[in-house]
Amino acid sequence: MLDRPHDNLPRGTICIEDLEIGLARSVSKTVTDQDIALFAQVSTDHNPVHLDEAYARDTIFAGRVAHGMLTASLISAVIGEQLPGHGSVYLKQDLKFLAPVRPGDRVTASVTVAAIDHSRRRVTLDCLCRVGDTEVLKGEALVLAPSRKFD
């Protein structure tokens, strides 16, 4: 279950007609050992850097880390549930992984509207994940936003 930092932020849909540059939404989640194990099972990525502390201690991370795409999936949660929300279609995602996320870290994923192409219903979103003040992932997404004209 995602821990939402602002329970007053709506889930659902913000249609393209209502989007504005700078509009932002976020979600926070503490990454658990169970999350990592389940993500390994679902993704079939059983790299021991995620699952085996003894192995991971001898890597550049000096300990276990969460899958990068587990962290990135929190961006998907914001896009699919809040901004633009239900009915959004991912078209593109660029990501840069900046720092590891470890079991027990609380990640906040934020998405901000950077550009809107009303004629094509496309929205460019700046994406950022942080653990505390540390940026762990940043990127840009392009999505097809829902529209009241197509309800």
Accessible surface in RSA format (square Angstrom, percent):
REM  Atomic radii and reference values for relative SASA: ProtOr
REM  Chains: A
REM  Algorithm: Lee & Richards
REM  Probe-radius: 1.40
REM  Slices: 20
REM RES _ NUM      All-atoms   Total-Side   Main-Chain    Non-polar    All polar
REM                ABS   REL    ABS   REL    ABS   REL    ABS   REL    ABS   REL
RES MET A   1   208.34 107.9 150.19  99.4  58.15 138.5 129.42 110.0  78.92 104.6
RES LEU A   2    42.95  23.9  30.28  21.7  12.67  31.8  30.28  21.3  12.67  34.1
RES ASP A   3    59.47  41.7  53.90  53.6   5.57  13.2  18.39  43.3  41.08  41.0
RES ARG A   4    49.94  21.0  31.80  16.2  18.14  43.2  11.53  15.8  38.41  23.3
RES PRO A   5    57.91  42.2  23.37  21.3  34.54 125.5  31.81  26.3  26.10 162.2
RES HIS A   6    99.53  54.4  94.49  65.7   5.04  12.9  67.93  70.0  31.60  36.8
RES ASP A   7   120.28  84.3  96.38  95.9  23.91  56.5  36.62  86.2  83.66  83.4
RES ASN A   8   130.76  90.2  96.43  93.2  34.33  82.7  46.66 112.3  84.10  81.3
RES LEU A   9    36.51  20.3  35.37  25.3   1.15   2.9  35.41  24.9   1.10   3.0
RES PRO A  10    72.88  53.1  61.10  55.7  11.78  42.8  71.49  59.0   1.39   8.6
RES ARG A  11   105.32  44.2  76.88  39.2  28.43  67.7  41.17  56.3  64.15  38.9
RES GLY A  12    14.67  18.1   0.00   N/A  14.67  18.1  14.02  38.5   0.65   1.5
RES THR A  13    67.70  48.2  33.01  33.5  34.69  82.7  22.51  30.2  45.19  68.3
RES ILE A  14    26.00  14.8  23.43  17.5   2.57   6.2  26.00  18.7   0.00   0.0
RES CYS A  15    15.97  12.1  14.81  16.5   1.15   2.7   0.00   0.0  15.97  17.2
RES ILE A  16     5.27   3.0   5.27   3.9   0.00   0.0   5.27   3.8   0.00   0.0
RES GLU A  17    59.79  34.3  30.60  23.2  29.19  69.5  31.65  61.2  28.14  23.0
RES ASP A  18    73.46  51.5  56.01  55.7  17.45  41.3  24.28  57.1  49.18  49.0
RES LEU A  19     8.74   4.9   0.05   0.0   8.69  21.8   0.05   0.0   8.69  23.4
RES GLU A  20   121.77  69.9 118.14  89.4   3.63   8.6  36.65  70.9  85.12  69.5
RES ILE A  21   112.15  63.8  88.18  65.7  23.97  57.8  88.18  63.5  23.97  65.0
RES GLY A  22    45.93  56.6   0.00   N/A  45.93  56.6  27.20  74.6  18.74  42.0
RES LEU A  23    48.76  27.2  40.88  29.2   7.87  19.8  47.35  33.3   1.41   3.8
RES ALA A  24    45.84  42.1  33.45  51.6  12.39  28.2  33.59  47.3  12.25  32.5
RES ARG A  25    37.95  15.9  33.85  17.3   4.10   9.8   3.96   5.4  33.99  20.6
RES SER A  26    15.77  13.3  15.12  20.2   0.65   1.5   6.48  13.8   9.29  13.0
RES VAL A  27     0.71   0.5   0.71   0.6   0.00   0.0   0.71   0.6   0.00   0.0
RES SER A  28     3.16   2.7   3.16   4.2   0.00   0.0   0.45   1.0   2.71   3.8
RES LYS A  29    28.44  13.9  28.44  17.5   0.00   0.0  17.88  16.1  10.56  11.2
RES THR A  30    45.65  32.5  43.61  44.2   2.05   4.9  33.85  45.5  11.80  17.8
RES VAL A  31     2.31   1.5   2.31   2.1   0.00   0.0   2.31   2.0   0.00   0.0
RES THR A  32    58.83  41.8  54.68  55.4   4.15   9.9  56.42  75.8   2.42   3.7
RES ASP A  33    82.98  58.1  76.18  75.8   6.79  16.1  30.89  72.7  52.09  51.9
RES GLN A  34   123.62  69.1 116.34  85.0   7.28  17.3  36.18  77.0  87.44  66.3
RES ASP A  35    27.26  19.1  23.01  22.9   4.25  10.0   4.77  11.2  22.49  22.4
RES ILE A  36     0.19   0.1   0.19   0.1   0.00   0.0   0.19   0.1   0.00   0.0
RES ALA A  37    51.80  47.6  45.21  69.8   6.59  15.0  46.34  65.3   5.46  14.5
RES LEU A  38    87.47  48.7  87.25  62.4   0.22   0.5  87.47  61.4   0.00   0.0
RES PHE A  39    42.84  21.4  39.04  24.2   3.80   9.9  42.20  25.6   0.65   1.8
RES ALA A  40     1.41   1.3   1.41   2.2   0.00   0.0   1.41   2.0   0.00   0.0
RES GLN A  41   124.08  69.4 113.11  82.7  10.98  26.1  33.27  70.8  90.82  68.9
RES VAL A  42   124.28  81.8  97.48  88.2  26.80  64.6 104.00  90.4  20.28  55.0
RES SER A  43    46.44  39.2  18.61  24.8  27.83  64.1  28.19  60.0  18.25  25.6
RES THR A  44   106.72  75.9  87.84  89.1  18.87  45.0  62.86  84.4  43.86  66.3
RES ASP A  45    57.86  40.5  52.02  51.8   5.84  13.8  23.56  55.5  34.30  34.2
RES HIS A  46   108.29  59.2  90.39  62.8  17.90  45.8  68.30  70.4  39.99  46.5
RES ASN A  47    66.71  46.0  57.23  55.3   9.49  22.8  13.39  32.2  53.32  51.5
RES PRO A  48    51.23  37.3  50.06  45.6   1.17   4.2  51.23  42.3   0.00   0.0
RES VAL A  49    13.79   9.1  13.79  12.5   0.00   0.0  13.79  12.0   0.00   0.0
RES HIS A  50    16.44   9.0  16.44  11.4   0.00   0.0   8.96   9.2   7.48   8.7
RES LEU A  51    68.49  38.1  40.79  29.2  27.71  69.6  41.49  29.1  27.00  72.7
RES ASP A  52    63.65  44.6  59.21  58.9   4.44  10.5  17.26  40.6  46.39  46.3
RES GLU A  53    73.77  42.4  69.10  52.3   4.67  11.1  43.31  83.8  30.45  24.9
RES ALA A  54    58.95  54.2  51.02  78.7   7.93  18.0  51.42  72.4   7.53  19.9
RES TYR A  55   109.69  51.2  99.85  56.8   9.84  25.6  65.90  49.5  43.79  54.0
RES ALA A  56     0.00   0.0   0.00   0.0   0.00   0.0   0.00   0.0   0.00   0.0
RES ARG A  57   138.75  58.3 123.64  63.0  15.11  36.0  48.23  65.9  90.52  54.9
RES ASP A  58   133.76  93.7  97.25  96.8  36.50  86.3  34.37  80.9  99.39  99.1
RES THR A  59    39.95  28.4  21.74  22.0  18.22  43.4  30.31  40.7   9.64  14.6
RES ILE A  60   164.54  93.6 125.65  93.6  38.89  93.7 135.01  97.2  29.52  80.1
RES PHE A  61    64.33  32.2  60.48  37.5   3.85  10.0  62.80  38.1   1.53   4.4
RES ALA A  62    73.63  67.7  53.64  82.8  20.00  45.5  53.64  75.5  20.00  53.0
RES GLY A  63     5.22   6.4   0.00   N/A   5.22   6.4   5.22  14.3   0.00   0.0
RES ARG A  64    37.31  15.7  34.38  17.5   2.93   7.0   3.85   5.3  33.46  20.3
RES VAL A  65     6.21   4.1   6.21   5.6   0.00   0.0   6.21   5.4   0.00   0.0
RES ALA A  66     6.58   6.1   0.00   0.0   6.58  15.0   0.00   0.0   6.58  17.4
RES HIS A  67     3.38   1.8   2.95   2.1   0.43   1.1   3.37   3.5   0.01   0.0
RES GLY A  68    30.78  38.0   0.00   N/A  30.78  38.0  19.42  53.3  11.36  25.4
RES MET A  69   110.38  57.2 107.42  71.1   2.95   7.0  96.21  81.8  14.16  18.8
RES LEU A  70    18.12  10.1  18.12  13.0   0.00   0.0  18.12  12.7   0.00   0.0
RES THR A  71     4.00   2.8   3.77   3.8   0.24   0.6   2.82   3.8   1.18   1.8
RES ALA A  72     7.67   7.0   4.57   7.1   3.10   7.0   4.61   6.5   3.06   8.1
RES SER A  73    44.61  37.7  35.98  48.0   8.64  19.9  32.15  68.5  12.46  17.5
RES LEU A  74     8.36   4.7   8.36   6.0   0.00   0.0   8.36   5.9   0.00   0.0
RES ILE A  75     0.76   0.4   0.76   0.6   0.00   0.0   0.76   0.5   0.00   0.0
RES SER A  76    48.15  40.7  45.48  60.7   2.67   6.1  15.85  33.7  32.30  45.3
RES ALA A  77    23.94  22.0  13.43  20.7  10.51  23.9  22.82  32.1   1.11   2.9
RES VAL A  78     0.25   0.2   0.00   0.0   0.25   0.6   0.25   0.2   0.00   0.0
RES ILE A  79     3.02   1.7   3.02   2.2   0.00   0.0   3.02   2.2   0.00   0.0
RES GLY A  80    31.64  39.0   0.00   N/A  31.64  39.0  26.68  73.2   4.96  11.1
RES GLU A  81    57.11  32.8  57.11  43.2   0.00   0.0  12.28  23.8  44.83  36.6
RES GLN A  82     4.02   2.2   2.32   1.7   1.69   4.0   0.15   0.3   3.86   2.9
RES LEU A  83     0.13   0.1   0.13   0.1   0.00   0.0   0.13   0.1   0.00   0.0
RES PRO A  84     0.05   0.0   0.05   0.0   0.00   0.0   0.05   0.0   0.00   0.0
RES GLY A  85     0.25   0.3   0.00   N/A   0.25   0.3   0.00   0.0   0.25   0.6
RES HIS A  86    90.87  49.7  84.29  58.6   6.59  16.8  65.27  67.3  25.61  29.8
RES GLY A  87    55.15  68.0   0.00   N/A  55.15  68.0  33.94  93.1  21.20  47.5
RES SER A  88    26.87  22.7   1.83   2.4  25.03  57.7   1.85   3.9  25.02  35.0
RES VAL A  89    74.56  49.1  71.47  64.7   3.09   7.4  74.56  64.8   0.00   0.0
RES TYR A  90    87.29  40.8  64.46  36.7  22.83  59.4  60.24  45.3  27.05  33.3
RES LEU A  91    74.38  41.4  37.55  26.9  36.83  92.6  42.84  30.1  31.54  84.9
RES LYS A  92   116.21  56.7 106.94  65.6   9.27  22.1  62.49  56.2  53.72  57.2
RES GLN A  93    54.25  30.3  25.68  18.8  28.57  68.0  25.13  53.5  29.13  22.1
RES ASP A  94    68.87  48.2  65.62  65.3   3.25   7.7  27.57  64.9  41.30  41.2
RES LEU A  95    48.91  27.2  14.14  10.1  34.77  87.4  15.95  11.2  32.96  88.7
RES LYS A  96   125.57  61.3 121.99  74.9   3.58   8.5  70.93  63.8  54.64  58.2
RES PHE A  97   105.44  52.8  78.23  48.5  27.21  70.8  78.46  47.6  26.98  77.2
RES LEU A  98    67.82  37.8  32.04  22.9  35.79  90.0  36.65  25.7  31.17  83.9
RES ALA A  99    33.81  31.1  18.62  28.7  15.20  34.6  25.16  35.4   8.66  22.9
RES PRO A 100    53.14  38.7  34.42  31.4  18.72  68.0  43.94  36.3   9.20  57.2
RES VAL A 101     7.33   4.8   4.63   4.2   2.70   6.5   4.63   4.0   2.70   7.3
RES ARG A 102    82.97  34.8  82.97  42.3   0.00   0.0  41.99  57.4  40.98  24.8
RES PRO A 103    41.59  30.3  21.21  19.3  20.37  74.1  21.66  17.9  19.93 123.9
RES GLY A 104    54.21  66.8   0.00   N/A  54.21  66.8  31.19  85.6  23.01  51.5
RES ASP A 105    35.99  25.2  32.58  32.4   3.41   8.1   3.41   8.0  32.58  32.5
RES ARG A 106   105.48  44.3  99.02  50.5   6.45  15.4  55.11  75.3  50.37  30.5
RES VAL A 107     0.00   0.0   0.00   0.0   0.00   0.0   0.00   0.0   0.00   0.0
RES THR A 108    43.21  30.7  42.30  42.9   0.92   2.2  25.57  34.3  17.64  26.7
RES ALA A 109     0.00   0.0   0.00   0.0   0.00   0.0   0.00   0.0   0.00   0.0
RES SER A 110    34.55  29.2  33.74  45.0   0.81   1.9  17.36  37.0  17.19  24.1
RES VAL A 111     0.00   0.0   0.00   0.0   0.00   0.0   0.00   0.0   0.00   0.0
RES THR A 112    43.73  31.1  43.73  44.3   0.00   0.0  26.16  35.1  17.57  26.6
RES VAL A 113     1.61   1.1   0.00   0.0   1.61   3.9   0.00   0.0   1.61   4.4
RES ALA A 114    38.66  35.5  15.88  24.5  22.78  51.8  21.03  29.6  17.63  46.7
RES ALA A 115    46.33  42.6  44.42  68.6   1.91   4.3  46.26  65.2   0.07   0.2
RES ILE A 116    38.04  21.6   9.41   7.0  28.64  69.0  10.44   7.5  27.60  74.9
RES ASP A 117    52.05  36.5  45.75  45.5   6.30  14.9  26.66  62.7  25.39  25.3
RES HIS A 118   105.52  57.7  90.37  62.8  15.15  38.8  65.58  67.6  39.94  46.5
RES SER A 119   106.59  90.1  62.24  83.1  44.35 102.2  58.74 125.1  47.85  67.0
RES ARG A 120   136.56  57.3 123.22  62.8  13.34  31.8  45.86  62.7  90.70  55.0
RES ARG A 121    52.71  22.1  52.71  26.9   0.00   0.0  14.17  19.4  38.54  23.4
RES ARG A 122    70.66  29.7  69.17  35.3   1.48   3.5   6.39   8.7  64.27  39.0
RES VAL A 123     0.08   0.1   0.05   0.0   0.03   0.1   0.08   0.1   0.00   0.0
RES THR A 124    28.66  20.4  28.16  28.5   0.50   1.2  10.72  14.4  17.94  27.1
RES LEU A 125     0.05   0.0   0.05   0.0   0.00   0.0   0.05   0.0   0.00   0.0
RES ASP A 126    70.29  49.2  68.33  68.0   1.96   4.6  22.75  53.5  47.54  47.4
RES CYS A 127     3.58   2.7   0.00   0.0   3.58   8.4   0.24   0.6   3.34   3.6
RES LEU A 128    42.46  23.6  41.86  29.9   0.60   1.5  41.86  29.4   0.60   1.6
RES CYS A 129     0.00   0.0   0.00   0.0   0.00   0.0   0.00   0.0   0.00   0.0
RES ARG A 130    87.63  36.8  87.05  44.4   0.58   1.4  25.89  35.4  61.74  37.4
RES VAL A 131    32.55  21.4  29.04  26.3   3.52   8.5  29.04  25.2   3.52   9.5
RES GLY A 132    62.29  76.8   0.00   N/A  62.29  76.8  44.16 121.2  18.13  40.6
RES ASP A 133   140.90  98.7 119.59 119.0  21.31  50.4  36.16  85.1 104.74 104.5
RES THR A 134    73.65  52.4  68.25  69.2   5.40  12.9  38.54  51.8  35.11  53.1
RES GLU A 135    63.98  36.7  55.67  42.1   8.31  19.8  14.88  28.8  49.09  40.1
RES VAL A 136     3.27   2.2   1.85   1.7   1.42   3.4   1.85   1.6   1.42   3.9
RES LEU A 137     0.26   0.1   0.26   0.2   0.00   0.0   0.26   0.2   0.00   0.0
RES LYS A 138    91.48  44.6  91.41  56.1   0.07   0.2  38.86  35.0  52.62  56.1
RES GLY A 139    21.61  26.6   0.00   N/A  21.61  26.6  13.91  38.2   7.70  17.2
RES GLU A 140    79.51  45.6  77.84  58.9   1.67   4.0  14.78  28.6  64.73  52.9
RES ALA A 141     0.79   0.7   0.00   0.0   0.79   1.8   0.79   1.1   0.00   0.0
RES LEU A 142    46.72  26.0  46.31  33.1   0.41   1.0  46.31  32.5   0.41   1.1
RES VAL A 143     0.00   0.0   0.00   0.0   0.00   0.0   0.00   0.0   0.00   0.0
RES LEU A 144    42.78  23.8  42.75  30.6   0.03   0.1  42.75  30.0   0.03   0.1
RES ALA A 145     0.00   0.0   0.00   0.0   0.00   0.0   0.00   0.0   0.00   0.0
RES PRO A 146    15.88  11.6  13.49  12.3   2.40   8.7  15.88  13.1   0.00   0.0
RES SER A 147     4.71   4.0   1.46   2.0   3.25   7.5   0.00   0.0   4.71   6.6
RES ARG A 148   123.24  51.7 109.19  55.7  14.05  33.5  55.82  76.3  67.42  40.9
RES LYS A 149   167.78  81.9 130.91  80.3  36.87  87.8  84.08  75.7  83.70  89.2
RES PHE A 150   139.23  69.7 106.58  66.0  32.65  85.0 112.59  68.3  26.64  76.2
RES ASP A 151   151.20 105.9  80.44  80.1  70.76 167.3  63.86 150.3  87.34  87.1
END  Absolute sums over single chains surface
CHAIN  1 A     8073.1       6339.1       1734.0       4465.9       3607.2
END  Absolute sums over all chains
TOTAL          8073.1       6339.1       1734.0       4465.9       3607.2
